[in-house]
Amino acid sequence: MTDMVPPPSPLLDRIMAIVGPRGILTGEDVTARSCDPFRHVPPGSPAIIRPASSEELSRILALCHDAGQPVVTHGGRTGVAGGAMAGTDDLVVSLERMTKIIEIDPVTQTAIVEAGVTIEAVQNAAAEHGLLYPIDLGSKGSATVGGTIATNAGGNRVLRWGMTRPNVLGLEAVLADGTIVDLMNRFLKNNTGYDLKQLFIGSEGTLGIVTRAVLRLAPLPTTQNVAFIAVPDYSSVLELLTSARSMQQLSAFEVMWRDYYAVIAKHDPQRCPLAADQKYYVLVETMGMDETADEQAMQGFLEKAFEDGLIADAVTASSLKQVQDLWRIREGSELLVKEMGPFISFDISVDIRRAEEFVDTVYHQLDAQFSFFKAISFGHLGDSNIHIGVHIGPDTIAREAEIEDVVYGVVRQFGGALTAEHGIGTAKRDHLPSHITAQALETMVRIRNALDAERILNRKMMF
Ligand SMILES: Cc1cc2nc3c(=O)[nH]c(=O)nc-3n(C[C@H](O)[C@H](O)[C@H](O)COP(=O)(O)OP(=O)(O)OC[C@H]3O[C@@H](n4cnc5c(N)ncnc54)[C@H](O)[C@@H]3O)c2cc1C
């Protein structure tokens, strides 16, 4: 790292006096980074500022505020909505030096951490105390607590433990003018005034920079059973979901349309234990505490499903290695990139009773609009969340707006949500006004103006 490059402006000079040379990156240390997890988009910023404490960050933001200097916050830069994109006018603030796990407490089942720590590091530390931090994403090795709070990240186990919001008991945030707001509540119950932490969760860094958090932990499950199931039709998928919900230990219900599964089977046949000849593939997971009872519950669920004619074929796994292998089918984003070339991805919520009709309508309209298209669909269906990837040939990126108009038009027609878990960022900003009411948007603008009238923080994000 070339830590010692002299700061090119008086403001950076003053920031350098706060953070020291280790606290500022410039030149190649900036351009070598990407703001996007799937392609190299370096920040345009002259520098990345790396405070080591909330107090340092507070002093930096106070200076930026006085100078009218916009700031973009970086966590692990795994966000897929363009929320980390920084232009030449922005300074980047990275939380990468604020990674302490301050306390894991088995009695209150809480963790107190700095916001730059990764989800995986929190999970590993919690596991040493027999506890689980249940937010679980394919990106957990890089995604940070601050980034997941800012985006209210979901992931694989939402149907059991919820999104990030219910797993955060308290937090600390630094506002645009440098004010440090301590909301480090540790209690399950606390109705003392407005629950201000909720404002920062899911606000994508537009209202404050999250610097610390109190996380809610759960007892660490000791069993994990996974079934990977081929299903002939969508009504059987819904019946399976209803039946799976009667298993207390149900922790994931992931659905892949055949087009998704066929891509994984084509590029990595070893990964796929079932023929790609059925319409749907479902990954059902339970996590519990009783080896015998949990295995029996999964077996009972599968036997009944076979008897009811809901299943064409299935395999099960209970060893860690087998379980991880089956999850690799669902987490095949690198193979999608290989197959689809450039593609536009969507992260929507829709009434699960109509998800098949929704996807069929999207495909039908893509077919009507474009001379060629390739699409894949999959998602956390137990949470109403579908991801769709669309490729229309070499023009895919150039014609992104047209593809979005088709898909988001169908989302509106079905009363769905523009984004289920990835957030608005810069990628969906233009679509936000047509997916919420004018009054809701105006209320958001008022809240943002109250906390950051000068638009210092993540000014191009959300709206
Ligand atoms: C392979 C892969 C799988 C994924 N799976 C899922 C999934 O299942 N579910 C899901 O929800 N997402 C998923 N994501 C998206 C991504 O991991 C999440 O959005 C995650 O929450 C981003 O965290 P981050 O630390 O990388 O934040 P970044 O990408 O750095 O930032 C995201 C946004 O939060 C803001 N931000 C970051 N840190 C802070 C902070 N401390 N205070 C205030 N604002 C901040 C940024 O400015 C930006 O707007 C996946 C991504 C990849 C690459």
The ligand as an SDF file (V2000), in Angstrom:
LIG
                    3D

 53 58  0  0  0  0  0  0  0  0999 V2000
  -22.3440  -13.3420   -3.8670 C   0  0  0  0  0  0  0  0  0  0  0  0
  -23.2920  -12.3480   -3.2170 C   0  0  0  0  0  0  0  0  0  0  0  0
  -24.4000  -12.8270   -2.5260 C   0  0  0  0  0  0  0  0  0  0  0  0
  -25.2880  -11.9230   -1.9170 C   0  0  0  0  0  0  0  0  0  0  0  0
  -26.3890  -12.4140   -1.2710 N   0  0  0  0  0  0  0  0  0  0  0  0
  -27.2300  -11.5440   -0.6790 C   0  0  0  0  0  0  0  0  0  0  0  0
  -28.4060  -12.0390   -0.0140 C   0  0  0  0  0  0  0  0  0  0  0  0
  -28.6970  -13.2400    0.0070 O   0  0  0  0  0  0  0  0  0  0  0  0
  -29.2130  -11.1410    0.5920 N   0  0  0  0  0  0  0  0  0  0  0  0
  -28.9400   -9.7850    0.5790 C   0  0  0  0  0  0  0  0  0  0  0  0
  -29.7020   -9.0130    1.1740 O   0  0  0  0  0  0  0  0  0  0  0  0
  -27.8610   -9.3050   -0.0730 N   0  0  0  0  0  0  0  0  0  0  0  0
  -27.0060  -10.1280   -0.6910 C   0  0  0  0  0  0  0  0  0  0  0  0
  -25.9130   -9.6360   -1.3590 N   0  0  0  0  0  0  0  0  0  0  0  0
  -25.6920   -8.1750   -1.4110 C   0  0  0  0  0  0  0  0  0  0  0  0
  -24.7430   -7.6130   -0.3300 C   0  0  0  0  0  0  0  0  0  0  0  0
  -23.8970   -8.6060    0.2060 O   0  0  0  0  0  0  0  0  0  0  0  0
  -25.5420   -6.9340    0.7820 C   0  0  0  0  0  0  0  0  0  0  0  0
  -26.2330   -5.8270    0.2510 O   0  0  0  0  0  0  0  0  0  0  0  0
  -24.6940   -6.4400    1.9700 C   0  0  0  0  0  0  0  0  0  0  0  0
  -25.5770   -5.9520    2.9380 O   0  0  0  0  0  0  0  0  0  0  0  0
  -23.7050   -5.3310    1.6180 C   0  0  0  0  0  0  0  0  0  0  0  0
  -22.7880   -5.1740    2.7090 O   0  0  0  0  0  0  0  0  0  0  0  0
  -21.3810   -4.4520    2.4780 P   0  0  0  0  0  0  0  0  0  0  0  0
  -20.6830   -4.3530    3.7770 O   0  0  0  0  0  0  0  0  0  0  0  0
  -20.6390   -5.1160    1.3830 O   0  0  0  0  0  0  0  0  0  0  0  0
  -21.8580   -2.9960    2.0480 O   0  0  0  0  0  0  0  0  0  0  0  0
  -21.3780   -2.1170    0.8090 P   0  0  0  0  0  0  0  0  0  0  0  0
  -21.6100   -2.8400   -0.4640 O   0  0  0  0  0  0  0  0  0  0  0  0
  -20.0300   -1.5840    1.0520 O   0  0  0  0  0  0  0  0  0  0  0  0
  -22.4370   -0.9300    0.9260 O   0  0  0  0  0  0  0  0  0  0  0  0
  -23.8060   -1.1300    0.6840 C   0  0  0  0  0  0  0  0  0  0  0  0
  -24.5520    0.1760    0.9970 C   0  0  0  0  0  0  0  0  0  0  0  0
  -24.4970    0.4450    2.3950 O   0  0  0  0  0  0  0  0  0  0  0  0
  -23.8130    1.6690    2.6750 C   0  0  0  0  0  0  0  0  0  0  0  0
  -22.9850    1.4220    3.8670 N   0  0  0  0  0  0  0  0  0  0  0  0
  -21.9810    0.5230    3.9980 C   0  0  0  0  0  0  0  0  0  0  0  0
  -21.4990    0.5480    5.2580 N   0  0  0  0  0  0  0  0  0  0  0  0
  -22.2180    1.4790    5.9240 C   0  0  0  0  0  0  0  0  0  0  0  0
  -22.1940    1.9640    7.2580 C   0  0  0  0  0  0  0  0  0  0  0  0
  -21.3260    1.5000    8.1540 N   0  0  0  0  0  0  0  0  0  0  0  0
  -23.0670    2.9320    7.6010 N   0  0  0  0  0  0  0  0  0  0  0  0
  -23.9470    3.4340    6.6900 C   0  0  0  0  0  0  0  0  0  0  0  0
  -23.9990    3.0230    5.4170 N   0  0  0  0  0  0  0  0  0  0  0  0
  -23.1490    2.0550    5.0330 C   0  0  0  0  0  0  0  0  0  0  0  0
  -23.0180    1.9640    1.4160 C   0  0  0  0  0  0  0  0  0  0  0  0
  -22.7960    3.3490    1.2600 O   0  0  0  0  0  0  0  0  0  0  0  0
  -23.8970    1.3900    0.3390 C   0  0  0  0  0  0  0  0  0  0  0  0
  -24.9070    2.3110   -0.0160 O   0  0  0  0  0  0  0  0  0  0  0  0
  -25.0310  -10.5140   -1.9930 C   0  0  0  0  0  0  0  0  0  0  0  0
  -23.9020  -10.0460   -2.6860 C   0  0  0  0  0  0  0  0  0  0  0  0
  -23.0340  -10.9430   -3.2980 C   0  0  0  0  0  0  0  0  0  0  0  0
  -21.8460  -10.3920   -4.0070 C   0  0  0  0  0  0  0  0  0  0  0  0
  1  2  1  0
  2  3  1  0
  2 52  2  0
  3  4  2  0
  4  5  1  0
  4 50  1  0
  5  6  2  0
  6  7  1  0
  6 13  1  0
  7  8  2  0
  7  9  1  0
  9 10  1  0
 10 11  2  0
 10 12  1  0
 12 13  2  0
 13 14  1  0
 14 15  1  0
 14 50  1  0
 15 16  1  0
 16 17  1  0
 16 18  1  0
 18 19  1  0
 18 20  1  0
 20 21  1  0
 20 22  1  0
 22 23  1  0
 23 24  1  0
 24 25  2  0
 24 26  1  0
 24 27  1  0
 27 28  1  0
 28 29  2  0
 28 30  1  0
 28 31  1  0
 31 32  1  0
 32 33  1  0
 33 34  1  0
 33 48  1  0
 34 35  1  0
 35 36  1  0
 35 46  1  0
 36 37  1  0
 36 45  1  0
 37 38  2  0
 38 39  1  0
 39 40  1  0
 39 45  2  0
 40 41  1  0
 40 42  2  0
 42 43  1  0
 43 44  2  0
 44 45  1  0
 46 47  1  0
 46 48  1  0
 48 49  1  0
 50 51  2  0
 51 52  1  0
 52 53  1  0
M  END
$$$$
